[in-house]
Amino acid sequence: MNNRTRLNRRVFLKRTGVTMVAFSAIACGGGGDSNASENNNDDSETFVEPDQASEDASFYQMPDEGEHHSLTWMAYGATEAAWGTTGTYGNSRSIARKDLIRIAANLSRFEPVNMLVSNSSDLAEAEAYFEEVKTEIVNPSSTFIAGQVYTGGEELPAIEAGGVVQFIVQPVDDLWMRDTGPVFVWDADNSLAGVNFNFNGWGQEDTGAAGWTKDPQKAANGIVDQTVTNDQQVADFILNYTGATPVSTWLVMEGGGIEVNGLGTAICTESSILNDNRNPGATKAEVEEELERILGVRKVIWLEGIKAIEITDGHVDFYARFVGPTTVVYALDNDPESPDNEVTLANQEVLNSATDADGTPITPIPLHTPDFLAVQEAVESRNWDGTSYFDSSAFAAGYVGFYLANSCVLMSQFGDDEADQAAFDEVQRLFPNRIVIQITTDGVANGGGSIHCATQQQIGQE
């Protein structure tokens, strides 16, 4: 691998109490975007009513992320056990943790956030960071200013007027709630349920399935197993905490490994799910049948993905995301020297000829990756004095890792001002009735992840 930034996440190894940052909740509804061909925010189109469902009592439906949330789940991870205390990751820990609070604070302007914290010490640190993040400048103009919270000139609700940020004491190892938390679904009675996808550390832990094998190429590529003991308990903890009906499955995968439009179509990577380190011997047909049962997926658009280059084996949420029933944004890296050039061009080819579950052609829209050297220079100048801990092989600089919350889109800026502005403008065009917020996430990205990786929506009725 040459020394280029990657789109993918590479994460390296090294009910007890509740407190909340108390604000009055702001009433914000999801959806309402007027561009129906490119925005998926109409509940009447997306949720399959019970009388349309199968008579099978095990019917479930996963809505599109843009549907209404009751709240967002996060984890105050990047623990010492997971990231260490020295070197690239140890020296990125505090930056990543402040990023998590920055994400939570900005989301709290629009919906509540529940964040798991491991202990009282982490709780105190998180609360202190929250007070610091509240003072960050929101750029009031439509002119992009690097490093500031950017909205294109849109006024934001004050954090004090936003939803509640609630810290819940529950041990975690890392921050990737998209993968460790449950995937929430509606059951046939329109009640809340959640799928536990049997998190096994992105293929590192033996599932007990016949033929299971760990991929030795990961270790050969320098990918070290991560501490996951606490994170393997997160899904069940949240399901118990919320009272959602647990949905069991034989599938071993992660929430970052699937993207849905809420109308029966999903995008997945073969490299992540059809992998002997998760689902040995499973066929596409078997996986698709199970995804239909537990998520209401009638068709999967399969991207090939890439194995063993980073810890997730090529999660789809770094490559392609629905922004409408048949509209997909995808990462495109046109630099032939980049390790992501080939895979993003292959994804483009698949998406250009793809159709949804009803046979309607997919409309793919590229989001071009930023310039590596500009990103590295900006990140180093913002975060370290003299010594650089920038991880050029793992830094996740792709714009598809945004998160759709109630009435807003939260996305990252990286330090290539032109690319940051272009990505913001495109996302705003696709979601004209949402406020787009662009923030720095240098620590999370240096750990190989995105805002989407750090969040998991709990669906709710408006």
C-alpha positions in Angstrom: 0.0 0.0 0.0 1.4 3.4 -0.9 1.3 6.2 1.6 -2.2 7.5 0.9 -5.2 8.3 3.0 -8.0 5.7 2.9 -11.7 5.9 2.9 -12.0 2.9 5.1 -11.9 2.4 8.8 -9.0 0.8 10.4 -9.2 0.4 14.2 -6.2 -0.8 16.1 -5.7 -2.3 19.6 -3.8 -0.6 21.5 -27.5 -0.4 34.1 -25.4 1.4 36.8 -26.0 5.1 36.6 -27.4 7.9 34.4 -26.6 11.6 34.2 -27.7 14.1 31.7 -26.7 17.5 30.4 -30.1 19.1 31.1 -31.6 21.2 28.4 -35.2 21.8 27.3 -35.9 19.6 24.3 -36.4 21.3 21.0 -39.3 20.0 18.9 -37.8 19.0 15.5 -39.5 16.7 13.1 -37.7 14.6 10.5 -38.3 14.6 6.8 -40.1 17.2 4.7 -37.6 17.5 1.9 -39.4 18.6 -1.2 -37.2 16.8 -3.8 -39.0 13.5 -3.7 -36.8 11.9 -6.4 -33.7 12.5 -4.4 -34.8 12.6 -0.7 -36.3 9.8 1.3 -38.2 11.6 4.1 -41.8 10.7 3.5 -43.0 8.3 6.2 -46.0 7.3 4.0 -43.7 6.0 1.3 -41.1 4.4 3.5 -42.8 2.4 6.3 -44.6 -0.7 5.3 -47.9 -0.7 7.2 -48.8 -3.9 9.1 -51.7 -4.7 6.8 -49.2 -4.7 3.9 -46.9 -7.1 5.7 -46.5 -10.8 5.5 -48.8 -12.7 7.9 -45.5 -14.1 9.3 -45.2 -12.7 12.9 -41.5 -12.4 12.3 -41.9 -9.5 9.8 -39.7 -6.5 10.5 -38.9 -3.3 8.6 -35.8 -1.1 8.8 -36.7 2.5 7.8 -34.3 4.7 5.9 -32.0 6.7 8.2 -33.7 9.9 7.2 -37.0 8.9 8.8 -37.9 10.3 12.2 -35.6 9.3 15.2 -36.6 9.3 18.8 -32.9 9.8 19.6 -29.3 8.9 18.6 -27.0 6.4 20.4 -23.3 7.0 20.8 -20.4 5.6 22.8 -17.6 7.5 24.6 -15.0 5.1 23.4 -11.4 5.5 22.2 -10.5 3.9 25.6 -7.0 3.3 26.6 -7.5 -0.4 26.1 -8.6 0.1 22.5 -6.4 3.0 21.4 -3.4 2.8 23.9 -1.8 5.9 25.4 1.2 6.5 23.1 1.9 6.6 19.4 -0.6 7.5 16.6 -3.7 6.3 18.4 -2.8 7.2 22.0 -2.1 10.7 20.9 -5.3 10.9 18.9 -7.5 9.7 21.8 -8.4 13.0 23.3 -9.0 14.6 19.9 -11.4 11.7 19.0 -13.2 12.0 22.3 -13.7 15.7 21.9 -15.0 14.9 18.3 -17.6 12.6 19.9 -18.8 15.4 22.2 -18.8 17.8 19.2 -21.0 15.4 17.3 -23.3 14.8 20.2 -23.6 18.5 21.0 -24.5 19.5 17.4 -27.0 16.6 17.1 -28.6 17.7 20.4 -29.7 20.9 18.6 -32.2 18.6 16.8 -32.7 15.4 18.7 -31.7 13.8 22.0 -28.5 11.8 22.3 -27.7 8.9 24.6 -24.0 8.3 25.1 -22.5 5.4 26.9 -19.6 6.1 29.2 -17.5 3.5 30.9 -17.0 5.0 34.3 -17.2 8.1 36.5 -13.8 9.4 35.3 -14.9 9.3 31.6 -18.2 10.8 32.6 -16.4 13.8 34.2 -14.2 14.2 31.1 -17.1 14.0 28.7 -19.0 16.7 30.7 -16.0 19.0 30.7 -15.5 18.6 26.9 -19.2 19.3 26.5 -18.9 22.7 28.2 -15.8 23.4 26.0 -17.5 22.4 22.7 -20.6 24.6 23.5 -18.4 27.6 23.0 -17.1 26.7 19.5 -17.8 29.3 16.8 -20.7 28.7 14.4 -19.7 30.5 11.2 -22.5 33.0 10.6 -21.7 33.6 6.9 -22.1 31.6 3.7 -18.4 31.8 3.1 -16.6 28.6 4.2 -14.1 29.1 7.0 -12.0 26.0 7.7 -12.2 24.6 11.2 -15.4 26.4 12.1 -18.9 24.9 12.4 -20.2 25.6 8.9 -23.9 25.7 7.8 -23.7 27.8 4.7 -25.1 30.7 6.6 -28.1 28.9 8.2 -28.8 29.8 11.8 -28.7 26.9 14.2 -30.8 26.3 17.3 -28.7 27.0 20.4 -27.3 23.9 22.1 -29.0 25.0 25.3 -32.3 24.9 23.4 -31.6 21.5 21.9 -32.4 18.0 22.8 -31.0 16.3 25.9 -27.5 14.7 25.9 -27.7 11.9 28.4 -24.6 10.1 29.6 -25.3 6.5 30.7 -22.7 4.5 32.6 -22.1 1.3 30.8 -18.6 -0.1 29.9 -17.5 0.3 26.3 -14.2 -0.4 24.5 -14.5 1.9 21.5 -16.7 4.5 19.8 -18.1 2.6 16.8 -21.8 2.5 17.8 -22.9 1.9 14.2 -21.3 -1.5 14.5 -21.7 -2.5 18.2 -25.2 -1.2 18.8 -28.5 -2.8 17.7 -30.2 -2.0 14.4 -33.7 -0.8 15.2 -36.7 -1.9 13.2 -40.5 -1.9 13.3 -42.3 -5.1 13.8 -45.6 -6.1 12.2 -47.5 -4.3 15.0 -45.5 -1.1 14.4 -43.7 -1.6 17.7 -40.0 -1.1 18.3 -37.7 -4.0 17.9 -33.9 -4.3 17.5 -31.5 -6.7 15.7 -28.4 -7.9 17.5 -26.0 -8.8 14.7 -23.6 -10.8 16.9 -20.7 -8.4 16.8 -17.5 -10.5 16.7 -14.9 -7.7 16.4 -15.1 -7.4 12.6 -14.3 -11.1 12.1 -11.7 -11.5 14.9 -13.7 -13.7 17.3 -14.7 -17.3 16.6 -18.5 -17.4 16.1 -18.6 -21.2 16.5 -20.1 -21.6 13.0 -18.9 -24.5 11.0 -16.0 -23.4 8.8 -15.3 -20.2 10.6 -11.8 -19.0 10.1 -9.9 -15.8 11.0 -8.4 -14.0 8.0 -4.6 -14.1 8.5 -4.1 -11.5 5.8 -5.3 -8.8 8.3 -2.5 -9.5 10.6 -0.1 -9.6 7.7 -1.3 -6.1 6.7 -0.7 -4.8 10.2 -4.2 -4.9 11.4 -4.2 -5.8 15.1 -7.2 -7.3 17.0 -9.0 -4.9 19.1 -10.4 -5.3 22.7 -14.1 -6.0 22.1 -15.3 -7.7 25.3 -17.4 -4.7 26.5 -18.5 -3.8 23.0 -20.0 -7.2 22.5 -22.4 -6.4 25.3 -23.6 -3.1 23.9 -26.4 -4.3 21.7 -28.1 -6.3 24.4 -27.7 -3.5 26.9 -29.4 -1.0 24.7 -32.2 -3.4 23.7 -32.8 -4.0 27.4 -32.6 -0.3 28.2 -35.1 0.7 25.5 -37.4 -2.2 26.0 -37.2 -2.9 22.3 -38.1 -6.5 21.3 -34.9 -8.4 20.6 -34.6 -9.9 17.1 -32.2 -12.9 16.8 -30.4 -13.7 13.7 -27.7 -16.2 12.6 -26.0 -13.4 10.6 -22.7 -12.0 11.9 -22.3 -8.4 10.6 -22.3 -4.8 11.6 -24.6 -1.9 11.1 -22.0 -0.2 9.0 -22.1 -3.1 6.6 -25.6 -2.4 5.3 -27.3 0.7 3.8 -31.1 0.6 3.1 -33.6 2.9 1.5 -36.5 1.7 3.7 -38.4 0.5 0.6 -36.9 -2.9 0.3 -33.5 -2.2 -1.3 -30.1 -2.5 0.4 -26.5 -2.0 -0.6 -23.9 -4.3 1.0 -20.3 -5.3 0.3 -19.5 -9.0 -0.4 -16.1 -8.5 1.3 -17.7 -7.7 4.7 -20.7 -10.1 4.9 -19.8 -13.0 2.6 -16.6 -13.6 4.5 -15.6 -16.7 6.4 -14.5 -14.6 9.4 -18.2 -13.8 9.9 -20.6 -16.0 7.9 -18.6 -19.0 6.6 -20.2 -20.8 3.6 -23.2 -18.4 3.5 -24.5 -17.7 0.0 -25.9 -14.5 -1.3 -29.3 -16.1 -1.5 -29.2 -17.2 2.2 -28.0 -13.8 3.4 -30.7 -12.1 1.3 -33.4 -14.3 2.7 -32.4 -13.5 6.2 -32.1 -9.8 5.5 -35.7 -9.9 4.2 -36.9 -11.5 7.3 -35.2 -9.2 9.8 -35.0 -5.9 7.9 -37.6 -6.1 5.2 -35.0 -6.1 2.4 -36.2 -7.5 -0.9 -33.1 -6.8 -3.0 -29.4 -6.3 -2.2 -27.1 -4.4 -4.5 -23.8 -6.2 -3.9 -20.6 -4.2 -4.2 -17.5 -6.4 -4.2 -15.7 -4.4 -1.6 -12.2 -5.2 -0.4 -11.0 -7.6 2.3 -8.2 -7.3 4.9 -7.0 -3.9 3.9 -8.7 -2.4 7.0 -10.5 -3.9 9.9 -14.1 -3.8 8.6 -13.3 -5.6 5.4 -14.8 -2.8 3.4 -18.0 -1.5 5.1 -20.5 -0.1 2.6 -21.1 3.1 4.7 -17.7 4.3 3.5 -18.6 3.8 -0.1 -22.3 4.3 -0.9 -25.3 5.8 0.9 -29.0 6.3 -0.1 -30.1 9.9 -0.3 -33.5 9.1 -1.8 -35.5 6.0 -2.7 -33.4 5.4 -5.9 -30.6 8.0 -5.5 -27.2 7.0 -4.1 -24.2 9.1 -3.3 -20.9 7.2 -3.6 -17.3 8.0 -2.8 -15.1 8.5 -5.9 -11.4 8.6 -5.8 -9.9 9.5 -9.2 -6.3 9.5 -8.0 -4.7 6.4 -9.7 -2.1 6.3 -6.9 -4.7 6.0 -4.2 -5.5 2.6 -2.7 -9.2 3.5 -3.0 -9.1 4.3 -6.7 -9.9 0.8 -8.0 -12.6 -0.1 -5.6 -14.5 3.2 -6.0 -14.4 2.9 -9.8 -15.7 -0.6 -9.5 -18.5 0.6 -7.2 -19.3 3.3 -9.8 -19.7 0.7 -12.5 -22.1 -1.5 -10.4 -24.2 1.5 -9.3 -24.5 2.8 -12.9 -26.3 -0.3 -13.9 -28.2 -1.1 -10.7 -31.9 -1.1 -10.1 -33.9 -1.1 -6.9 -36.2 -3.8 -5.6 -39.0 -2.6 -7.9 -36.8 -2.5 -11.0 -36.3 1.3 -11.0 -32.8 2.4 -12.1 -30.5 3.7 -9.4 -29.3 7.3 -9.9 -25.7 7.4 -8.6 -24.0 10.8 -7.6 -20.3 10.9 -6.9 -18.8 12.7 -3.9 -15.2 13.2 -4.7 -12.6 12.6 -2.1 -10.4 15.5 -0.8 -6.7 16.0 -1.7 -4.5 14.0 0.6 -1.7 16.4 1.1 -4.1 19.3 1.9 -5.9 17.2 4.5 -2.7 16.0 6.1 -1.4 19.6 6.4 -4.6 20.9 7.8 -5.0 18.1 10.3 -1.4 18.3 11.5 -1.6 22.1 11.9 -4.8 21.9 14.0 -3.9 19.1 16.4 -0.2 18.5 17.2 2.7 20.7 18.3 5.8 19.7 16.3 5.2 15.9 16.2 2.7 14.5 13.7 0.5 11.5 14.6 -1.4 11.7 11.3 -2.0 8.1 10.1 -1.7 8.3 6.3 -2.7 4.7 5.8 -5.9 4.9 8.0 -7.2 8.4 8.0 -10.8 8.2 6.7 -11.4 11.2 4.4 -14.6 10.5 2.6 -17.8 12.6 2.6 -20.3 9.7 2.4 -19.9 9.2 6.2 -22.5 11.8 7.1 -25.4 11.2 9.4 -29.1 12.1 8.9 -30.7 13.3 12.1 -34.1 15.0 12.6 -34.2 18.0 10.2 -30.4 18.1 9.8 -27.4 16.4 8.1 -24.1 16.3 10.1 -21.0 15.8 7.9 -17.3 16.2 8.2 -14.8 18.7 6.8 -11.2 17.6 6.4 -9.0 20.5 5.3 -9.2 20.6 1.6 -11.3 23.8 1.5 -12.4 23.4 -2.1 -13.4 19.8 -1.7 -15.1 20.4 1.7 -17.2 23.2 0.2 -18.1 21.2 -2.9 -19.2 18.2 -0.8 -21.2 20.5 1.5 -22.9 22.1 -1.5 -23.8 18.8 -3.0 -25.3 17.4 0.2 -27.2 20.6 0.7 -28.6 20.3 -2.8 -29.7 16.7 -2.1 -31.4 17.7 1.2 -32.9 21.2 0.6 -35.2 21.1 3.6 -32.5 20.0 6.1 -29.9 22.1 7.7 -26.4 20.8 6.8 -23.8 21.1 9.4 -20.1 20.6 8.7 -17.6 20.0 11.5 -14.1 18.8 12.0 -13.7 15.2 13.1 -9.9 14.8 12.9 -9.5 12.3 15.8 -12.3 10.0 14.7 -11.1 10.1 11.1 -7.5 9.4 12.2 -8.9 6.3 13.9 -10.3 5.4 10.6 -14.0 6.3 11.0 -16.7 8.8 10.3 -19.6 10.5 12.0 -21.8 7.7 10.7 -19.6 5.1 12.3 -20.0 6.8 15.7 -23.8 7.0 15.6 -26.8 4.7 15.6 -30.4 5.9 15.2 -33.2 4.8 17.5 -36.3 5.1 15.3 -39.5 6.7 16.6 -42.9 7.9 15.6 -43.4 11.7 15.0 
